[in-house]
Amino acid sequence: MAAAFRDEWGRIVAALIGRTGDWDLSEECAQEAFAEALRRWPSDGVPDRPGAWLTTVAKNRAIDRLRRERRGAELLEQAASTGGEVETMEEPDVDESGIEDDRLRLIFTCCHPALPLEGRVALTLRTLAGLTTAEIARAFLVPEPTMAKRLVRAKGKIAGARIPYRVPPAHLLPERTGGVLAVLYLLFNEGYAASGGPELIRAQLCDEAIRLARALSTLMPDEPEAAGLLALMLFHHSRRRARSDAAGDLVTLEDQDRTRWDRAEIDEAHARLDAALRHGQAGPYQLQAAIAACHTDAADVADTDWAQIASLYELLAEVVPSPVVALNRAVAIAMARELDDGLEVIDELEASGELAGYHLLHAARADLLRRLGRDDDAAVAYRRALELAGSDAERRFLSRRLAEVGGSL
C-alpha cells in the first residue's frame, strides 16, 4: 500500500483536479479511495492495475459528491444541456496550450500567476507531485506547521478569488514557466536526496522529474533554463549508481567509484548545457548545471576545479542570493583555498541563524573541522547534524563520521 500511495497519489489527484477543478474534493476522494483499498485489498488481493483501480474508485466518489452538492447539480445540468456525461469526467475538448504531456499540462495549470511563487510551487508539489507537507517544508527550510498554513492560504486564495483551474493557452505559458521549473527542480531534489525515510534515492521521483523536464524542454526549445534544468538533473542522475554501497549506505562524491557514472547521461547533459549557454542568458539552473559539470569532468577528486566551482557559486549568489548557495560557496572556497577560509564563512552563516535547522550546514562545518584535525569540535557539529538529519542513510553516514573523530552518540 505504501508503494501504491507513493506511485499513484499524485496521478490520481491530478486526474481528479483536471476533471472537477476542485482541489479539496480531489484530495478527499483520493484519500477515500486509498481507505477503500486498505479495507478490501487484504481480503480481495491487490488488483493487477492498482493505479487504475484507485483512480476508478476516486472518480466514483467524486461523482457521488458532485451529485449531492449544489455545485454538482449545476455541473450535471450543464452537462445535460451540452450532451455531456459527467460520469465519464472527460477532459475539456479545447486545449490551446500545445502541451501534449498530461502531467506537465496540469503542473502549468496549477502554477497560476495570481498566487505567490512559493505558494504555487508548494501547492503543486503537494497536490500533483504527491510530496508530503513535511517534505515540502524541508525543501523550503521552514517548519512543517508554517508550510501547512501556507498551503491552506494558497487554497483559500484560489477559492476566495475564484481563480479558474484551466489549462493556459500557449501565449500565457511563459508567465508560469518559473513556477514549473521550480516544481520540477524540487521534485528531483526530493528524489535524488530523500529528506526522510529509509531510502537515500527515490528513483521514481527522479525518473518522473527527468521525464517532465524533457517534455518541458521539447515544448520550449528556446527556453535556456528548461535545457539548463534538464542538464542539471542528468549530471546528478549520472552518479546515482555510485552514491550508495551494497548496504545502501551513502558514499560521498569524494569516495565514489567514478567508473560507475553513466557517461551517456553526462554527454547528454553537456550537450543540453552547451545549447542553453549559447543563448547568452545564464540563469540559476544553467549555473548549477555548470557546477555539476565541473564535478563530473574531474577524473578523480584531486582533479576537481574547485576554483572554477567557487567562481560559479559567486555568480549564482548574485542571481539567487540564498543562504544555501552561500553555504555551498563556502565549501568550494575551503576546498579551493584554505579550509579556514571556508570555515569562517560557515561560522558566519551559523551565527546568522538563517540555516539553524539545516542539517547540511552542521555536516559541512563538521567535515571541515575533521579535515583540520579539530576532532572535539567536529564531534559537536556531527551530533547537531544527526539531530536534524531526516533520512536513515544520512544518519548512518553521520554516525560513522562521528565515530571516526572519536565521538559517541
NORVEN-V966975 format. One line per field, one symbol per residue. ss: DSSP state (h for helix, s for strand, l for the rest). phi: phi as a letter, one per 20 degrees, with the letter a starting at -180 (. if undefined). psi: psi as a letter, one per 20 degrees, with the letter a starting at -180 (. if undefined). A space follows every 50 residues. Layout:
ss->???
phi->???
psi->???
This chain:
ss->lhhhhhhhhhhhhhhhhhhhllhhhhhhhhhhhhhhhhhhhhhhlllllh hhhhhhhhhhhhhhhhhhlhhhhhhhhhhhhhlllhhhllllllllllll lhhhhhhhhhllllllhhhhhhhhhhhlllllhhhhhhhhlllhhhhhhh hhhhhhhhhhlllllllllhhhlhhhhhhhhhhhhhhhhhhhllllslll llhhhhhhhhhhhhhhhhhllllhhhhhhhhhhhhhhllhhhlsllllls llhhhllhhhllhhhhhhhhhhhhhhhllllllhhhhhhhhhhhhhhlll hhhllhhhhhhhhhhhhhhlllhhhhhhhhhhhhhhllhhhhhhhhhhhh hhllllllhhhhhhhhhhhhhlllhhhhhhhhhhhhhhllshhhhhhhhh hhhhlllll
phi->.fffffedgfffffffffddmdffgffffffffffffffefgeenfffcg fffffffffffffffffeeffffffffffffdnecfgelffgfecefmee ffffffffffefffeggfffffffffeeemffgfffgffelcfggffgff ffffffffffelffebfffgfdfgfdfgffgfgfffffgfffcgfanfef cdgffgffffgffffffffcfeeffffffffgffgfffegfeebefenef dfgfdffffefeffffffgffffgfffffmcfdffffffffffgffeffb ffefefffffffffffffecfcfffffffffffffedcgfffffffffff ffnfdgeefffffffffffffenefffffffffffffefdefffffffff ffffenecf
psi->hggggghiggggggggghhhjogggggghgghghhhhhhhhhhiqpqhnh ggggggggghggggghhhqghhggggggghhjjrohhilqqqhpojhjoh pgghghggghmpiiqqghghgghghgghijqrhghgghhjlqqghghghh gghghhhgggilppnqpqrhiighiihgggghghghggghhhnpiraipg pnhhggggggghhggghghmijohhghgggggghgghhjhhiiqahijqp prhhjqoiiiqohghggggggggghghiikmoahhgghhhghhhghiphr hhipmhghghghhgghhhgnnqhgghghhggggghhdqhhghhgghhggg hhjhkhjohhghggggghhghijmgghhgghhhghhhiqhqhghhgghgg gghhjjrq.
